[in-house]
Amino acid sequence: MLAAVVAGLVLMVTSTTMLAVNAAEQAAIERQQQAQAHE
């Protein structure tokens, strides 16, 4: 039972981390595009 709870927590943390990384990458790409547009 405890293993299932731990597995669920790990999945939650992993998916949250993936979302955060994805958002950070999108923001970085947008910043690069804006910088290129200003040149």
HELIX and SHEET records of a PDB file:
HELIX    1   1 LEU A    2  HIS A   38  1                                  37    
END                                                                             
